[in-house]
Structures are given as C-alpha cells and as structure tokens.
C-alpha cells in the first residue's frame, strides 16, 4: 500500500523493518477515485489522511468565475492533507486528474503510528516541508519566468519526482495531462501552452509521443529551465532512474 511513499523517503531516513511493518499493518483503506473528481473539497474536515497510491491528482482552487488554478501536482507517494486536523478545514480542493487509487489512514491510527515510531513522524514532517518548498518554487517560476521556461521547469520536475518513485527512466516518463491542466498550473491559456510546447519541441528540448514525454538531453532542458532539484529535498539515491 505504501510502496511509493516509502521509496521516496527511505534513502533519506533509513526506515527500519519495524517502521515498514507498522505501516503495512496499519488499518488503512484503499479506494479508487475516477478522473476529475474531488478527493477532498475545499471546506471539508476529513477524518482520514489521504495518500496517492497511483495516478495523478492536484491541489486546486477556483476563482469566482469558475476558473481553476492548479497549485501543485500530486503523484504516487504524495500525502494530500497531513495538517488539516491542525487548521480545522481544508482551504483548497484535492482532485484527481486521472483515475487514482487513494490510501485512507484514519487520524487516530496516524496518531498512534507517529507516537510509537518517531521515524515515521519525521518522514511525514519532511513530506509537509517538501510540499511548502514546491509551492515556493512554483511562485518563483510562474511569477518571474517566461512561458517556455515555466513549461520546461514542469517537465524537469516531473522527471525528477517520477524517478524518485520508480515511474521514470533516465529521460522518459508517461504524463497523462491535458494542455488545459498545464495551462491551469502555469497561468497560461491553452493556446499559449500549445504554442510554447511547439517551441520546446522545435528546439528538441522535449519530444512527445502520445502521453510519453522524452527529453533528448536532460541537462540541456534543466539548463534552459534554470531547474535546480534542491527544493525537492531528495536524497541522491532517490533520483537513481530505473533501466528503460
């Protein structure tokens, strides 16, 4: 149930067999949620912690005119709503972008786990801090970089994050997002995203084959995007890609 979650953090925290067993034996419920569906809606007070097990989801808010703003993408292994019990209600929605399998951990179970296994508590605190770091990076990228570098940055971030959970090779991964999804995340119109994507492809910085993203020269794309993965706080071992 927690394979992706553990894979992402074990290189940094060296979790013990007891830590892993405690997670696997916890009273956790899994469910599938269809695409374009709220897992938790703004204003909800969920009684479970939600972790993405498969698929892609996002944090989002809606403007008064109905415009969706994507604040972050959530991939397998990501925790959705760790600190909601502290603040009382969710101030944004968490919605699927594709079919997702979601693990649901009751808050009382989570409390017992973190009290009994300090390493798990440290891992969850790290997950929350990484979420904040990603948000800060996105504020910088969306607010101060041109469209082509914004889009290039997203492709770089997905590569590194997918590698950390075994979903990318050294330069290739599947990205089942629409151009509307990308436009809602980057503050661009779908037409602008389409033009920008065409520009990156003409420069041979990325290629697309259906839902497959391939990056011919990874360092070239990272340099163009001014991408530094330090904000993701991944141990070096977490970035080791699997063989294609």
N, C-alpha and C positions, 0 to 999 in steps of 0.2 A: 504493500500500500504506500510506503514512504520511500520507494527506491530513488526517485528523482530528488526528493528533498534531502536524503542522506548523501547522495552522490555529490551534490553541490557543496555541502558543508564539511564532509568528513576530512578532506585534505587539510582543512584549517584547524579542526577541533579534535581529530583523532578519537572519535567516539568509541566507547568500549562495547564489548558484546552485550553487557548488561543494559547499556543505553539503547542499543538497537533492539534488543529483545523487548524492552519496556514499550517501545513504540509499536512494534509489531503486535504485541499482545493487548494493546490498549483497546478500549471499547470505541472503535471507530466505525462510522457508517460511510459507505460509498454510494454515490448515485450519479447517474448520467443526466446531464442538462443539455438540452438542444441548443443549437446555434441561435444567437441574437436573443438571448433570454437572460433576465436578471437572476444572478445567484443570490445577491442581497441588494435590496433597493435603498436608495437614499432615505434616511429617516428610520430605517429598521433598527431594531436592537436584537441582533441574532443571539441565540443561546448556544451556538456552536462556532468553533473556529473552522474556517474553510481553507483547504489546501488543494491547489490544482494538481490533479494526478496525470491527466492527459488533455490535449487540446490547448487552445489559446483563448484567453479572456482579457479583460481590460478593466481599469478603473476609469470611470467617466462621470461627467456632469452634463446637464442640459441647460442651455440658455433659455430665456423666456420665449424666444421664437421657435423653440424646439431643436435648435442646432446642438448636435452632440459634440462634446470636447473630450477626446481621449487623453487622460492624464498619465497613463502608464499601461504597458502591456504586461500580462501575466502569463508565464509559461509553466510547464510541468515542474513541480517542486516549489512553486511560489506560494507563500502564505497570503491570504486575502485580507484578513480582518483581525489581526492579532490584538490590537489595543482598543477595540471597540468597548469592552467592558469598562475601561477606564474613562472613556469620554461619554458613554451613555447611548449614543446613537450614531449610525454611520452618516458621514457628511457628504458621501458620494455613492454612486452605484457601482456594483461589481457585476459585469455582464459577460456572457460568453460571446466569442466571435466565431467559434466553431463548436462542434459537438465536444463537450468536455466531460471527463469523469472527475468528480469532486469528492474529496475525503472530508467528512464532517466529524470533528472532535468535540464532544461536549466540554463546556468550560470547566466543569468540576473535574473531569478526567484530566484536562490540561493542567489544572492547578495542582493535582496530585503528582503528575509527571514532573513538572518543573520543580516542585518542592523536594521530591525524592531523588531527582537526577539533575544536579547542577549543570552538567554539560549540556543537557537539552535546553535548559533555561538560557544558557549563553548562546546557543545556536539560534534560538528564537529572537533574542535581543539583537543578534547580528543581522538576522533577516529584516527586522524592522529598520535598523540603521541603514542597510543597503537600499531599502525602499526610499528612504529620505535622500540618500545620495543620488539615486537615479533621478528623482524629481528635481534636485538642484541642477543636475547636468542638463536635463531637458529644458529647464528655464533658461539656461545659458544658450543652448543650441537653438531653440525656437525663437528666442528673443534677439539673438545677436549674430546669427549666421544666415547666409543666403540659402535659397531653396535647395540648390544642388548639394550643398554640404549638409543640410538637415537630413535629406533623404539618404545620403551616403552614410551619415552617422547612424541612422536606424539600421541599415544593412549590417554595419560593423557590430553594433550592439547585439543584434540577433545572433550573429555568428558566434560571438564570444559566449553569450548566455546559453545558446543551444549546445555549444561544445561542453559547457560545464555540466550538462545533464545527459550527455551522450546522444544528442539529436543532430549533430553536425559533424561533417568531416573537416579536413583542414581548410576547405574553401567552398563547401556546398551544404545547403540545407533546404528543407521544404518550408515555405511561408504561405499558408493559405489565407492571406489577407486580400481585401479588395483595395482598389485605389481610393475608394471613399474612406475606408478605415485609415489609410495612411494620411489622407487629407485632414481627417478629424484629429489626428495626432500631431500633425506638423503645422497646423494653422494655414493651410493652403487650400485652394479649390481643387476638386478632382481634375479639372482641365490642366491646372498648373502642375499637379503631381504627374500627370501623363506626359507633359512636355519635359519635365525635369527627368523623369525616368528615361525618356528617349535620349536626352543629352548624356546621361551616365552610360547608357548602352553604346552610343556612338563613340564615346571615349574609351570604350572597352574596360570600364571600371567594374561593371556588372553585366551579367547576361541572365536572361530569364527563359526558362523552358517550362511552360505551364506554371505550376506552383513552385518549381525548383529554382532557387537562386544560386548562381555560381559566380564566384569572384575570381577572375583570372589571376590577378596579382594582389594578394591580400594587403601587403604593405603599401601598395600604391593607393588602394582605396582608403586605408587608415590615414595615410598622409594627407590625401585630399580632404577627408572629413575632419582632420585635426582630432582624430579619435585616440584617446588615451584610456585604456580599460581600467585604470587605477580606481575609478569611482565605483566599480563593481565589487571591489574588495574580494576578489577570488584568489585563493592560493594558486601558485603556478601550476601545481599538479591538476587543478580543476580545469585548466584550459587545454589539457592534452587531448587532441582530437582522435577519434577512432579511425581505423583504416576504412577507406571507401569501399 
